[in-house]
């Protein structure tokens, strides 16, 4: 039952990723539009962490929380370093320009899937909010993944990229629910703390940093707060 519910909401993110891929193929966004979407996604993810994950994490044992946060930050820093290493070594041949991004996004999708699954196990209401928030993130990643590919690549092969992202996300959900069903206490707390740190890293070191490469406008700044408020209100009325 939990797995079916988790996967049904994860489907929102899968569809969002494919939609992002289609947009990137037929109507690739300009730098300002990308920045706007990144601001909105950052607001959405921040609200999900603030409204859902952190209040739950706050009730857990401090040592577990610190350990989970430390592992989360270390993991994200390691992923960032891996991305830089892949880019420097020109891994991937013809697809070298996209290899680093695609590998890192694939890892991120798996982690996000695990977080969605654990959130549903801990509290289905939290799982719904996290799944909806991450759908916005996956929309952007679907665009970014396809835009990074060689321009002469066929449409079907380009759209296979966000499809694989969706498969990894669903796999993370499935494995976490099946492996951790019935588990409570420290393991769940550890993963929730880990997920909180990972998402906060995503907002501060990825989305907003990349968005900042384009000059700020009142619209892009406002969209951050619109995204935050949208998820915050969804949580209030859920």
Buried (B, 14 or more C-beta within 10 A) or exposed (E): EBBEBBBEBBBBBBBBBBBBBBBBBEEEBEEEBBBBBBBBBBBBBBBBBBBBBBEBBEEBEEEBBEBBBEBBBEBBEEBBEBBEEBBEEEEBEEEBEBBBBBBBBBBBBBBBBBBBBBBBBBBBEBBBBBBBBBBBBBBBBBBBBBBBBEEEBEEEEBBBBBBBBBBBBBBBBBBBBEEBEEBEEBEBBBBBBBBBBBBBBBBEBBBBEBBEEBEEEEEBBBBBBBBBEBBBEBBEEE
